Amino acid sequence: MPYVVKPFRLGELMARIKSVLRRRAGKGNTLTLGGVTINVNEGKAFVGNSALDLTALEYRLLLTFANHKGQILSRGQILNLLWDSEGVFVEDNTLTVYIKRLREKVGGAAQIETVRGVGYRAYDN
């Protein structure tokens, strides 16, 4: 992760921000998690050439795991990341159900592991 040591000039900060944005744009807006490809621009996920039929919350959960690939995320962190700006949120039990459904839909293309007593980790197979 890029960082700027304080004190810094505003021009340098802006140049670094633009550089990071250029690099991200160069990658395209696709993420991968194992055999799952996520096209962020279209809001669709694919296993091979087959589109996954995901609900909005399952899609956001998949994006969360893809953006934090290999990291252990606690249930609290996942709930905070899925919190809706309108105040609609996912409850703890609901999260368990959605992770189960996401695992079923993704199949063996990506691994979503339960780290007992800590949370979840997703990684490539």
DSSP file (Angstrom, degrees, kcal/mol; ACC not computed):
  #  RESIDUE AA STRUCTURE BP1 BP2  ACC     N-H-->O    O-->H-N    N-H-->O    O-->H-N    TCO  KAPPA ALPHA  PHI   PSI    X-CA   Y-CA   Z-CA
    1    1 A M              0   0    0      0, 0.0     2,-0.0     0, 0.0     0, 0.0   0.000 360.0 360.0 360.0 127.8    0.0    0.0    0.0
    2    2 A P        -     0   0    0      0, 0.0     2,-0.3     0, 0.0    14,-0.0  -0.343 360.0-179.6 -68.3 150.2    1.5    3.4   -1.0
    3    3 A Y        -     0   0    0     -2,-0.0     2,-0.4     2,-0.0     0, 0.0  -0.976  22.6-138.4-147.3 160.5    2.0    6.0    1.7
    4    4 A V        -     0   0    0     -2,-0.3     2,-0.3     4,-0.0     4,-0.1  -0.987  21.6-131.9-123.4 127.9    3.3    9.5    2.0
    5    5 A V        -     0   0    0     -2,-0.4    -2,-0.0     2,-0.1     0, 0.0  -0.597  42.9 -84.9 -79.4 136.4    5.5   10.5    4.9
    6    6 A K  S    S+     0   0    0     -2,-0.3     2,-0.1     2,-0.1    -1,-0.0  -0.566 105.8  48.0 -81.6 150.7    4.5   13.7    6.7
    7    7 A P  S    S+     0   0    0      0, 0.0     2,-0.3     0, 0.0    -2,-0.1   0.662  80.8 161.9 -74.5 153.9    5.1   16.5    6.1
    8    8 A F        -     0   0    0     -2,-0.1     2,-0.3    -4,-0.1    -2,-0.1  -0.936  38.8-111.6-137.6 159.4    4.2   16.4    2.5
    9    9 A R     >  -     0   0    0     -2,-0.3     4,-2.1     1,-0.1     3,-0.2  -0.694  23.6-128.2 -90.2 145.3    3.3   18.9   -0.3
   10   10 A L  H  > S+     0   0    0     -2,-0.3     4,-2.5     1,-0.2     5,-0.2   0.868 109.4  56.0 -60.2 -38.0   -0.2   18.9   -1.7
   11   11 A G  H  > S+     0   0    0      1,-0.2     4,-2.2     2,-0.2    -1,-0.2   0.894 107.3  48.9 -62.1 -40.3    1.1   18.6   -5.2
   12   12 A E  H  > S+     0   0    0      2,-0.2     4,-2.3    -3,-0.2    -2,-0.2   0.919 110.8  50.4 -65.3 -43.2    3.1   15.4   -4.3
   13   13 A L  H  X S+     0   0    0     -4,-2.1     4,-2.3     1,-0.2    -2,-0.2   0.931 111.3  48.0 -59.8 -46.6    0.0   13.9   -2.7
   14   14 A M  H  X S+     0   0    0     -4,-2.5     4,-2.5     1,-0.2    -1,-0.2   0.897 110.6  51.9 -62.6 -40.5   -2.2   14.7   -5.8
   15   15 A A  H  X S+     0   0    0     -4,-2.2     4,-1.9     1,-0.2    -1,-0.2   0.899 110.9  47.7 -63.0 -40.5    0.5   13.2   -8.1
   16   16 A R  H  X S+     0   0    0     -4,-2.3     4,-2.3     2,-0.2    -2,-0.2   0.888 110.8  51.0 -68.4 -38.9    0.6   10.0   -6.0
   17   17 A I  H  X S+     0   0    0     -4,-2.3     4,-2.4     1,-0.2    -2,-0.2   0.937 111.1  48.2 -62.8 -46.2   -3.2    9.7   -6.0
   18   18 A K  H  X S+     0   0    0     -4,-2.5     4,-2.3     1,-0.2    -1,-0.2   0.874 110.0  53.4 -62.2 -37.0   -3.4   10.1   -9.7
   19   19 A S  H  X S+     0   0    0     -4,-1.9     4,-2.2     2,-0.2    -1,-0.2   0.921 109.8  46.7 -63.8 -44.6   -0.6    7.5  -10.2
   20   20 A V  H  X S+     0   0    0     -4,-2.3     4,-2.4     1,-0.2    -2,-0.2   0.914 112.2  50.5 -64.3 -42.8   -2.5    4.9   -8.1
   21   21 A L  H  X S+     0   0    0     -4,-2.4     4,-2.4     1,-0.2    -1,-0.2   0.887 109.4  51.4 -63.3 -38.7   -5.7    5.6   -9.9
   22   22 A R  H  X S+     0   0    0     -4,-2.3     4,-2.0     2,-0.2    -1,-0.2   0.917 110.2  49.0 -63.4 -42.9   -4.0    5.2  -13.3
   23   23 A R  H  X S+     0   0    0     -4,-2.2     4,-1.0     2,-0.2    -2,-0.2   0.909 112.0  48.2 -64.1 -41.5   -2.5    1.9  -12.2
   24   24 A R  H >< S+     0   0    0     -4,-2.4     3,-0.5     1,-0.2     4,-0.4   0.904 111.5  49.8 -65.4 -40.3   -5.9    0.6  -11.0
   25   25 A A  H >< S+     0   0    0     -4,-2.4     3,-1.1     1,-0.2    -1,-0.2   0.847 105.2  58.9 -66.8 -32.8   -7.6    1.7  -14.3
   26   26 A G  H 3< S+     0   0    0     -4,-2.0    -1,-0.2     1,-0.2    -2,-0.2   0.790  99.4  57.7 -66.0 -28.0   -4.9   -0.1  -16.2
   27   27 A K  T << S-     0   0    0     -4,-1.0     3,-0.3    -3,-0.5    -1,-0.2   0.635 108.0-130.3 -75.2 -13.6   -5.8   -3.4  -14.5
   28   28 A G    <   -     0   0    0     -3,-1.1     2,-0.4    -4,-0.4    -1,-0.2  -0.219  33.1 -74.1  80.9 175.4   -9.4   -3.1  -15.8
   29   29 A N  S    S+     0   0    0     -3,-0.1    11,-2.5    -2,-0.1    12,-0.7  -0.377  92.2 112.9-108.8  55.2  -12.3   -3.5  -13.5
   30   30 A T  E     -A   39   0A   0     -2,-0.4     2,-0.3    -3,-0.3     9,-0.2  -0.977  42.2-168.4-124.4 142.0  -12.1   -7.2  -13.0
   31   31 A L  E     -A   38   0A   0      7,-2.3     7,-3.5    -2,-0.4     2,-0.4  -0.895   7.7-152.0-120.9 153.6  -11.3   -9.1   -9.9
   32   32 A T  E     +A   37   0A   0     -2,-0.3     2,-0.3     5,-0.2     5,-0.2  -0.966  16.1 179.9-127.8 147.7  -10.6  -12.8   -9.5
   33   33 A L  E >  S-A   36   0A   0      3,-2.4     3,-1.9    -2,-0.4     2,-0.3  -0.819  71.5 -56.8-141.9  98.0  -11.0  -15.2   -6.7
   34   34 A G  T 3  S-     0   0    0     -2,-0.3    76,-0.3     1,-0.3    90,-0.1  -0.515 123.1 -14.5  63.9-126.4   -9.9  -18.6   -7.7
   35   35 A G  T 3  S+     0   0    0     74,-3.8    13,-1.0    -2,-0.3     2,-0.5   0.300 116.7 101.3 -89.5   8.7  -11.9  -19.6  -10.8
   36   36 A V  E <   -AB  33  47A   0     -3,-1.9    -3,-2.4    73,-0.3     2,-0.5  -0.833  54.3-164.0 -98.2 128.4  -14.4  -16.8  -10.2
   37   37 A T  E     -AB  32  46A   0      9,-2.8     9,-2.9    -2,-0.5     2,-0.6  -0.949   4.0-159.3-111.2 129.6  -14.0  -13.7  -12.4
   38   38 A I  E     -AB  31  45A   0     -7,-3.5    -7,-2.3    -2,-0.5     2,-0.9  -0.941   6.3-157.3-113.1 119.7  -15.9  -10.5  -11.2
   39   39 A N  E  >> -AB  30  44A   0      5,-2.9     5,-1.7    -2,-0.6     4,-1.7  -0.836   8.7-171.5 -94.3 103.0  -16.6   -7.8  -13.7
   40   40 A V  T  45S+     0   0    0    -11,-2.5    -1,-0.2    -2,-0.9   -10,-0.1   0.855  80.3  57.0 -67.1 -36.4  -17.1   -4.8  -11.5
   41   41 A N  T  45S+     0   0    0    -12,-0.7    -1,-0.2     1,-0.2   -11,-0.1   0.895 117.5  33.3 -62.2 -39.9  -18.3   -2.5  -14.3
   42   42 A E  T  45S-     0   0    0     -3,-0.2    -1,-0.2     2,-0.2    -2,-0.2   0.630 103.5-127.7 -91.6 -15.1  -21.1   -4.8  -15.2
   43   43 A G  T  <5 +     0   0    0     -4,-1.7     2,-0.3     1,-0.3    -3,-0.2   0.862  66.3 126.8  70.6  35.4  -21.8   -6.1  -11.7
   44   44 A K  E   < -B   39   0A   0     -5,-1.7    -5,-2.9     9,-0.0     2,-0.4  -0.914  46.2-153.7-127.5 152.4  -21.6   -9.7  -12.8
   45   45 A A  E     -B   38   0A   0      7,-0.5     7,-3.1    -2,-0.3     2,-0.4  -0.956  13.0-166.3-125.0 145.8  -19.6  -12.7  -11.7
   46   46 A F  E     -BC  37  51A   0     -9,-2.9    -9,-2.8    -2,-0.4     2,-0.6  -0.970  21.7-156.3-133.4 144.0  -18.6  -15.7  -13.8
   47   47 A V  E >  S-BC  36  50A   0      3,-2.7     3,-1.9    -2,-0.4     2,-0.4  -0.970  85.1 -42.9-112.8 109.8  -17.2  -19.2  -13.3
   48   48 A G  T 3  S-     0   0    0    -13,-1.0   -11,-0.1    -2,-0.6    -2,-0.0  -0.586 124.0 -29.5  65.0-124.2  -15.6  -19.9  -16.6
   49   49 A N  T 3  S+     0   0    0     -2,-0.4     2,-0.5    -3,-0.1    -1,-0.3   0.409 117.5 102.3-100.5  -0.3  -18.1  -18.6  -19.1
   50   50 A S  E <   -C   47   0A   0     -3,-1.9    -3,-2.7     1,-0.0     2,-0.2  -0.737  69.6-133.1 -91.0 126.3  -21.1  -19.3  -16.9
   51   51 A A  E     -C   46   0A   0     -2,-0.5     2,-0.4    -5,-0.2    -5,-0.3  -0.545  18.7-128.2 -75.0 139.3  -22.6  -16.3  -15.2
   52   52 A L        -     0   0    0     -7,-3.1     2,-1.2    -2,-0.2    -7,-0.5  -0.724  10.9-135.1 -86.4 136.9  -23.4  -16.7  -11.5
   53   53 A D        +     0   0    0     -2,-0.4     2,-0.3    -9,-0.1    -9,-0.0  -0.750  41.8 168.6 -92.8  90.4  -27.0  -15.8  -10.5
   54   54 A L        -     0   0    0     -2,-1.2     2,-0.1    -9,-0.1    -9,-0.0  -0.800  33.5-127.9-108.5 144.8  -26.2  -13.8   -7.3
   55   55 A T     >  -     0   0    0     -2,-0.3     4,-2.5     1,-0.1     5,-0.2  -0.359  39.5-100.1 -74.7 168.9  -28.4  -11.6   -5.2
   56   56 A A  H  > S+     0   0    0      1,-0.2     4,-2.3     2,-0.2     5,-0.2   0.902 124.7  46.9 -58.9 -42.3  -27.1   -8.1   -4.4
   57   57 A L  H  > S+     0   0    0      2,-0.2     4,-2.3     1,-0.2    -1,-0.2   0.887 111.0  50.8 -70.3 -38.7  -25.9   -9.1   -1.0
   58   58 A E  H  > S+     0   0    0      2,-0.2     4,-2.5     1,-0.2    -1,-0.2   0.901 111.0  50.3 -63.1 -39.8  -24.2  -12.3   -2.3
   59   59 A Y  H  X S+     0   0    0     -4,-2.5     4,-2.6     2,-0.2    -2,-0.2   0.928 111.2  47.4 -63.3 -45.8  -22.4  -10.1   -4.9
   60   60 A R  H  X S+     0   0    0     -4,-2.3     4,-2.2     1,-0.2    -2,-0.2   0.878 111.9  51.0 -64.2 -37.0  -21.2   -7.6   -2.3
   61   61 A L  H  X S+     0   0    0     -4,-2.3     4,-2.3     2,-0.2    -2,-0.2   0.909 110.1  49.2 -65.4 -42.8  -20.0  -10.5   -0.1
   62   62 A L  H  X S+     0   0    0     -4,-2.5     4,-2.5     2,-0.2    -2,-0.2   0.911 110.8  50.5 -62.2 -43.1  -18.1  -12.0   -3.1
   63   63 A L  H  X S+     0   0    0     -4,-2.6     4,-2.6     2,-0.2    -2,-0.2   0.903 108.4  53.1 -60.3 -41.8  -16.6   -8.6   -3.8
   64   64 A T  H  X S+     0   0    0     -4,-2.2     4,-1.0     1,-0.2    -2,-0.2   0.933 111.6  44.8 -59.7 -47.2  -15.6   -8.2   -0.1
   65   65 A F  H  < S+     0   0    0     -4,-2.3     3,-0.3     1,-0.2     6,-0.2   0.895 113.3  50.6 -65.3 -39.5  -13.8  -11.6   -0.2
   66   66 A A  H >< S+     0   0    0     -4,-2.5     3,-0.9     1,-0.2    -2,-0.2   0.874 110.4  49.3 -66.8 -36.9  -12.1  -10.8   -3.6
   67   67 A N  H 3< S+     0   0    0     -4,-2.6    -1,-0.2     1,-0.2    -2,-0.2   0.702 119.2  38.6 -74.3 -18.9  -10.8   -7.5   -2.3
   68   68 A H  T >< S+     0   0    0     -4,-1.0     3,-2.1    -3,-0.3    54,-0.4  -0.196  83.8 172.5-122.8  39.6   -9.4   -9.1    0.8
   69   69 A K  T <   +     0   0    0     -3,-0.9    54,-0.2     1,-0.3     3,-0.1  -0.248  69.8   7.2 -56.1 128.7   -8.2  -12.3   -0.7
   70   70 A G  T 3  S+     0   0    0     52,-3.5     2,-0.3     1,-0.3    -1,-0.3   0.280 102.8 116.4  84.6 -11.5   -6.2  -14.4    1.7
   71   71 A Q    <   -     0   0    0     -3,-2.1     2,-0.6    -6,-0.2    51,-0.5  -0.672  68.3-122.5 -91.5 144.4   -7.0  -12.2    4.7
   72   72 A I  E     -D  121   0B   0     -2,-0.3     2,-0.5    49,-0.2    49,-0.2  -0.766  29.2-164.8 -83.8 123.6   -9.0  -13.4    7.7
   73   73 A L  E     -D  120   0B   0     47,-3.4    47,-2.7    -2,-0.6    45,-0.1  -0.938  13.0-134.5-110.4 127.8  -12.0  -11.2    8.1
   74   74 A S  E  >  -D  119   0B   0     -2,-0.5     4,-2.3    45,-0.2    45,-0.2  -0.343  26.3-110.5 -72.6 161.8  -14.0  -11.3   11.4
   75   75 A R  H  > S+     0   0    0     43,-0.6     4,-2.7     1,-0.2     5,-0.2   0.896 120.8  54.2 -59.0 -39.6  -17.7  -11.5   11.2
   76   76 A G  H  > S+     0   0    0      2,-0.2     4,-2.4     1,-0.2    -1,-0.2   0.901 107.2  49.5 -62.0 -42.1  -17.8   -8.0   12.6
   77   77 A Q  H  > S+     0   0    0      2,-0.2     4,-2.2     1,-0.2    -1,-0.2   0.924 112.3  47.8 -63.1 -43.8  -15.6   -6.7    9.8
   78   78 A I  H  X S+     0   0    0     -4,-2.3     4,-1.8     1,-0.2    -2,-0.2   0.927 111.4  50.4 -63.7 -43.9  -17.7   -8.4    7.2
   79   79 A L  H  X S+     0   0    0     -4,-2.7     4,-0.6     1,-0.2    11,-0.3   0.902 110.7  49.6 -61.1 -40.4  -20.9   -7.0    8.7
   80   80 A N  H  < S+     0   0    0     -4,-2.4     3,-0.5     1,-0.2    -1,-0.2   0.874 110.5  50.3 -65.9 -36.7  -19.4   -3.5    8.8
   81   81 A L  H  < S+     0   0    0     -4,-2.2    -1,-0.2     1,-0.2    -2,-0.2   0.792 113.2  45.9 -71.3 -27.4  -18.4   -3.8    5.1
   82   82 A L  H  < S+     0   0    0     -4,-1.8    -1,-0.2    -5,-0.2    -2,-0.2   0.484  82.0 125.6 -93.1  -3.2  -21.8   -4.9    4.1
   83   83 A W     <  -     0   0    0     -4,-0.6     2,-0.2    -3,-0.5     6,-0.2  -0.346  60.3-128.8 -59.7 130.5  -23.6   -2.2    6.1
   84   84 A D    >   -     0   0    0      4,-2.1     3,-1.9     1,-0.1    -1,-0.1  -0.583   7.0-130.0 -84.6 143.1  -26.0   -0.3    3.8
   85   85 A S  T 3  S+     0   0    0      1,-0.3    -1,-0.1    -2,-0.2     4,-0.1   0.713 108.0  61.5 -64.7 -19.9  -25.8    3.5    3.8
   86   86 A E  T 3  S-     0   0    0      2,-0.2    -1,-0.3     1,-0.0     3,-0.1   0.408 123.7-102.0 -87.4   2.8  -29.6    3.6    4.3
   87   87 A G  S <  S+     0   0    0     -3,-1.9     2,-0.4     1,-0.3    -2,-0.1   0.403  81.1 132.7  94.1  -3.6  -29.3    1.8    7.6
   88   88 A V        +     0   0    0     -5,-0.0    -4,-2.1     2,-0.0    -1,-0.3  -0.703  35.1 176.2 -80.6 129.6  -30.3   -1.6    6.3
   89   89 A F        -     0   0    0     -2,-0.4     2,-0.5    -6,-0.2    -6,-0.1  -0.858  32.8-108.5-135.2 168.8  -27.9   -4.1    7.6
   90   90 A V        -     0   0    0    -11,-0.3     2,-0.1    -2,-0.3    -8,-0.1  -0.826  32.3-137.3 -98.6 130.3  -27.1   -7.8    7.7
   91   91 A E     >  -     0   0    0     -2,-0.5     4,-2.1     1,-0.1    -1,-0.0  -0.414  26.9-104.4 -83.0 165.1  -27.6   -9.7   11.0
   92   92 A D  H  > S+     0   0    0      1,-0.2     4,-1.4     2,-0.2    -1,-0.1   0.900 120.3  45.2 -57.7 -47.7  -25.2  -12.2   12.3
   93   93 A N  H  > S+     0   0    0      1,-0.2     4,-1.7     2,-0.2    -1,-0.2   0.889 110.3  55.1 -64.2 -39.0  -27.4  -15.3   11.4
   94   94 A T  H  > S+     0   0    0      1,-0.2     4,-2.5     2,-0.2    -1,-0.2   0.876 102.7  57.0 -62.4 -37.8  -28.1  -13.9    8.0
   95   95 A L  H  X S+     0   0    0     -4,-2.1     4,-2.3     1,-0.2    -1,-0.2   0.912 104.4  52.0 -60.5 -43.0  -24.4  -13.6    7.3
   96   96 A T  H  X S+     0   0    0     -4,-1.4     4,-2.0     1,-0.2    -1,-0.2   0.910 110.6  48.2 -59.0 -43.6  -24.0  -17.3    7.9
   97   97 A V  H  X S+     0   0    0     -4,-1.7     4,-2.4     1,-0.2    -2,-0.2   0.915 111.5  49.1 -64.9 -44.2  -26.8  -18.1    5.5
   98   98 A Y  H  X S+     0   0    0     -4,-2.5     4,-2.5     1,-0.2    -1,-0.2   0.867 109.7  51.2 -67.6 -35.5  -25.4  -15.9    2.8
   99   99 A I  H  X S+     0   0    0     -4,-2.3     4,-2.4     2,-0.2    -1,-0.2   0.909 110.4  50.2 -66.1 -40.2  -21.9  -17.4    3.1
  100  100 A K  H  X S+     0   0    0     -4,-2.0     4,-2.0    -5,-0.2    -2,-0.2   0.931 112.6  46.3 -61.5 -46.0  -23.4  -20.8    2.8
  101  101 A R  H  X S+     0   0    0     -4,-2.4     4,-2.3     1,-0.2    -2,-0.2   0.898 111.8  51.2 -64.1 -40.9  -25.4  -19.8   -0.3
  102  102 A L  H  X S+     0   0    0     -4,-2.5     4,-2.5     1,-0.2     5,-0.3   0.912 108.4  51.7 -64.3 -42.0  -22.3  -18.1   -1.9
  103  103 A R  H  X S+     0   0    0     -4,-2.4     4,-2.0     1,-0.2    -1,-0.2   0.907 110.6  49.3 -59.0 -42.1  -20.2  -21.3   -1.3
  104  104 A E  H  < S+     0   0    0     -4,-2.0    -2,-0.2     1,-0.2    -1,-0.2   0.908 113.6  45.0 -64.5 -42.6  -22.9  -23.4   -3.0
  105  105 A K  H  < S+     0   0    0     -4,-2.3    -2,-0.2     1,-0.2    -1,-0.2   0.862 116.7  44.4 -72.3 -36.0  -23.1  -21.0   -6.0
  106  106 A V  H >< S+     0   0    0     -4,-2.5     3,-1.6     1,-0.2    -1,-0.2   0.810  88.4 179.6 -77.6 -30.3  -19.3  -20.7   -6.4
  107  107 A G  G ><  -     0   0    0     -4,-2.0     3,-0.5    -5,-0.3    -1,-0.2  -0.401  63.5 -22.6  66.1-137.7  -18.8  -24.4   -5.9
  108  108 A G  G 3  S+     0   0    0      1,-0.2    -1,-0.2    -2,-0.1    17,-0.1   0.361 114.2  94.6 -88.6   5.8  -15.1  -25.5   -6.1
  109  109 A A  G <  S+     0   0    0     -3,-1.6   -74,-3.8     1,-0.1    16,-0.5   0.811  98.1  12.8 -69.1 -29.4  -14.1  -22.4   -8.1
  110  110 A A  E <  S-E  124   0B   0     -3,-0.5     2,-0.5   -76,-0.3    14,-0.2  -0.981  76.2-125.6-144.5 154.1  -13.0  -20.5   -5.0
  111  111 A Q  E     -E  123   0B   0     12,-2.1    12,-2.3    -2,-0.3     2,-0.6  -0.898  17.6-174.5-107.0 123.1  -12.4  -21.5   -1.4
  112  112 A I  E     -E  122   0B   0     -2,-0.5     2,-0.4    10,-0.2    10,-0.2  -0.954  19.5-164.7-114.9 109.2  -14.2  -19.7    1.4
  113  113 A E  E     -E  121   0B   0      8,-3.7     8,-2.4    -2,-0.6     2,-0.6  -0.747  17.6-135.2-102.3 138.3  -12.9  -21.1    4.6
  114  114 A T  E     -E  120   0B   0     -2,-0.4     2,-0.9     6,-0.2     6,-0.3  -0.818  13.4-155.4 -87.6 123.4  -14.3  -20.7    8.1
  115  115 A V  E >>  -E  119   0B   0      4,-2.9     3,-2.6    -2,-0.6     4,-2.1  -0.871  30.2-120.4-100.3 102.7  -11.5  -19.9   10.6
  116  116 A R  T 34 S+     0   0    0     -2,-0.9     4,-0.0     1,-0.3    -2,-0.0  -0.117  88.3   0.7 -52.5 126.6  -13.0  -21.2   13.8
  117  117 A G  T 34 S+     0   0    0      1,-0.1    -1,-0.3     2,-0.1   -43,-0.0   0.388 131.9  58.7  79.2  -3.6  -13.5  -18.5   16.5
  118  118 A V  T <4 S-     0   0    0     -3,-2.6   -43,-0.6     1,-0.3     2,-0.3   0.730  99.8-104.3-120.7 -56.8  -12.1  -15.8   14.2
  119  119 A G  E  <  -DE  74 115B   0     -4,-2.1    -4,-2.9   -45,-0.2     2,-0.3  -0.881  48.6 -40.1 164.8-132.2  -14.1  -15.4   11.0
  120  120 A Y  E     -DE  73 114B   0    -47,-2.7   -47,-3.4    -2,-0.3     2,-0.4  -0.938  32.9-166.3-135.8 153.2  -13.7  -16.3    7.3
  121  121 A R  E     -DE  72 113B   0     -8,-2.4    -8,-3.7    -2,-0.3     2,-0.4  -0.995   6.6-160.7-140.2 135.2  -10.9  -16.3    4.7
  122  122 A A  E     + E   0 112B   0    -51,-0.5   -52,-3.5   -54,-0.4     2,-0.3  -0.931  21.5 157.1-115.4 141.0  -11.3  -16.6    0.9
  123  123 A Y  E     - E   0 111B   0    -12,-2.3   -12,-2.1    -2,-0.4     2,-0.1  -0.965  43.6 -81.9-154.1 168.3   -8.5  -17.7   -1.3
  124  124 A D  E       E   0 110B   0     -2,-0.3   -14,-0.1   -14,-0.2   -15,-0.1  -0.439 360.0 360.0 -72.2 146.9   -7.7  -19.2   -4.7
  125  125 A N              0   0    0    -16,-0.5    -1,-0.1    -2,-0.1   -15,-0.1   0.465 360.0 360.0 -74.0 360.0   -7.8  -23.0   -5.0
